[in-house]
Amino acid sequence: MREDNPESMGKPKSIAAGRKAAVARLGVDEAVSLRPKRDLTELYRFWAGTDTAEIPRGESIVRRQVVEWMSEPETLESRVAELGKRLGGVFEELIGVPDYRSTLEALSTARRLAHLNEYDLRSCLEALERRALVIPVDHETGAAASGSGKNGSYAIPTDLADALVRARRVRMRGIFDLVTLRGHLDKAYSDPARAALVTPQRLREMYKMYATDSAAVARVERLPGGVRELVEKAILEFGGVLSKALFERMKIDLPHWNGRRWAMILEQSLVGTVQPVDLSRYGIAHCDDTLVVFNEVALAWLRRVAVPSDPDRPHEELARGIDVFTNVSRFLAFLQENDVRYTVKGEIFKTTEKKILQHLIPNPGRELSREEVLQFIFGFARSEGLVDGTGERTLGVTSEGRMWGSKPLQEKLERLLDFALGEAIEGMDPFHQGQLRQLLLRMLKRIEPGTWYDLMYLPFLARNQYLASLDDLDVAEAIADRNQRGRNGPLEDIQRMSWNLVRWARQRLYLLGVVDLGYDAAGRPVALRLTHSGARLLGLDAGTSARPGVGNLVVTPDFEVVLFKSSDDAELMHDLDRFCVRDKVGETIHFRIVEQAVRRALIEGMRLDRILTTLESNSRTPVPQNVTYSIRDWALQAGLMVIDADLKLRAEDTEALRRLAASPGARSYVVRVLEPTCIQLGGKTTPRRMRALLRDLGYIVELHPDLVD
C-alpha cells in the first residue's frame, strides 16, 4: 500500500545515501574503540555511575559493557545530566548543531560558552573525549582523527546523539505523539536519520491528505480482517484507546494480544499504534500495553456512525426542559413562606425535605431521583448566595434569592451551568472532569441542534482531545503539586474518564435542559441531542424561535391553559410555571391558573402585566374575561403595590398599606399618608432601590409601568 507509506512520498532515498557517503557518521562503537587503554578505568566508572565500581578483567569486556550502557536511553540521559555546568554546556552546544559536529573556533564563539577561555574549552572537550561522548574528527570528511587543532572538529557519536534527541523529543512532546496522527508523523520525521527525506511543507501536506475523513476511513477498511474488527470495536466501544486488560474481557475472534504485529500493521497504515502507556504521572490510573487509534482516525470513524438515520432513532425520547429553573423558584418560595431548619451538618431534615418535594415538579426523568434533584438545587442556592442560615439555624432567602425569579431564563441557565461545571460529584476526579466538561461544551457547539447523536460520540472525542493536550496543559506538574499538598482525588482510568463525562451529561446537562436523551427498547440511554435553549446558551441560533405565529396556547374559562408543543417552548413554559401549576404532560401540556401560584409569582418578582401579556400574546383565542379579572383580583388581594417616580406608593388593599406604614422596617421611609390607597415615601434613594428595600421586608411592590425598561 504505497499511499499509506509517507516515506515513499519524500525525496528519493539516494539523496540521503549520498549525504551519508559525503560525511562519515561515527557511532558509539567507534567512540569506545578509539579510547586508549589508560582511559578505560575512568570511562567504565563514569558509565557505571560510581567511582568505586570494580573493573572487570579483560579490555574487550570493559569496552563491550560501556557500549551496552551507552546504548541504554535511561543510562545515557542520566549520565549526560551528571556532566555539570561546564561539560554539559559544551555537550549541549555540540548536540544542537547540524550533524552534531563543530570546530573549536566555532565553539569558542558560541554564546552559551562565552564564559570559557580556549584552555578551559579544550579541557572540557578532552574530558568529554575520555568519556566517549565526543570524538575528534576531520573537518572535511568527518572521519575520526587522532587529534584536532584550531581548524579541526569535534563530534558526538551519531547514534548516541540521535537516541538522546529522540528521547528528549518524546519526553517534550509526550502523549501528543502517541495519540494523534499529526504527532506520529512529526515524530517519525523529526528523527535526524529521516528528516532529510521530507521537507516541513511536504510533511504538512501529507498530514492534510491523510487526516481527511475519507482517507482515514479507507485506511481502516483496508486493514486485515481480524485487525479491522479489533480497531472498529476499539473505536466504537472504547473511543480508540484499548488497554490489554480491557481486550482480555472483550468478545472478539482474535485469540490473544499480539501487540507487536498490530503495532506494525497500524503504524504502516497510519491508523494507530500499540505501545506500553503509563499515565500515572498525569493522575490517570492507566499503566498497560495499549492499542491507540489516532484521534483523527477515531473521529472520522465515529462521524460515520454517530448520527443515527431514521430507523436508528431512539425508541423513547425524553426532554427535561426548564423544570429545574421552576423548581429553584418553588424551593425559594417555600423557604420564604415556611421556617426550614437544617442539621448541624448543614443539611435539610428529611421530614422537611419530603414537604418541599411536594411543591416541586414531580417528574425528574430516569437519571436522578427527586431527592437528588433537591440536593442539587440546595447546593446551587447555597453556592450562589440565594439562601443563608440564620442565628436560629433556619434557612432564609437573601436579597439575591428574592431577585432570582425576575431574572431572565438565559441568565438563570448560565448560572446553573457554571455551578454544574465546577460541582464535585462523588467518584469523579474534579481536576480532570473540570477540563473534560469544558471540552464537551465546546464540542456541543459543533453539532446540529435537534439532531440525535450517539451518546458516547462527544464524550469520546472530548476525552481523546484532553489526552492529546495533557502536556500543553501542564497536567503532570499540576498533579504533582496536588499530591504534594495531600489533596489526592479519586483516580480515574481512561475509560472511566469518558463514562463519568457521560454521567455528568446525563445528570446535569439533561437536568438543565441543555440536552435531551434518547433510550433504546430496553430503557438504556443511547443518544443525545442539543436543545434550542442549550444552543442559545452556547451562542448558537440565538434569538430564533420555532413558535407558530398563531400562538400555541389555549386558555379556557375554567382557568386551564393548554400548551401545544413546538420545538422551542422553554421561555414560554418557564413563564407559565411561575404563575400556574402543571396538571398533566403528554402530547400537550396542561396548566391550571390558581391563586396561590399567582401570589407566588408576584412574590418572586414577576409583574402582573407580564402574567397577563404572557397569556394574551401566546393564546390562539382571546383570553376569557373572567380569567383576566380573577388574576388582577388575586394580585390585589395578595397586597400588590406600585411605586412611581415621585416615590408615591399605591395599593388597592388599604389594609396592606396600613401595615406597611406601621411596620418598624418601613416606618422611617413614610413621609405622610396622602389617601387610604396612597403613601408618600421619602429618603435619598431611587424608586428601584426603594422597591428592593420594601421587597426585602416582604411586601409585593412593583415599579410603575413608566419606569420599566
Beta strands, then each sheet from edge to edge (+ up, - down):
strand 1: 101-103
strand 2: 135-137
strand 3: 153-155
strand 4: 241-243
strand 5: 272-278
strand 6: 287-293
strand 7: 316-318
strand 8: 340-341
strand 9: 387-389
strand 10: 394-397
strand 11: 453-454
strand 12: 515-519
strand 13: 525-530
strand 14: 553-555
strand 15: 560-564
strand 16: 580-585
strand 17: 588-593
strand 18: 641-643
strand 19: 648-651
strand 20: 670-675
strand 21: 678-681
strand 22: 701-703
sheet 1: 1+ 3- 2+
sheet 2: 4+ 6- 5+
sheet 3: 7+ 12- 13+ 11-
sheet 4: 8+ 10- 9+
sheet 5: 14+ 15- 17+ 16-
sheet 6: 20+ 21- 19+ 18- 22-
end
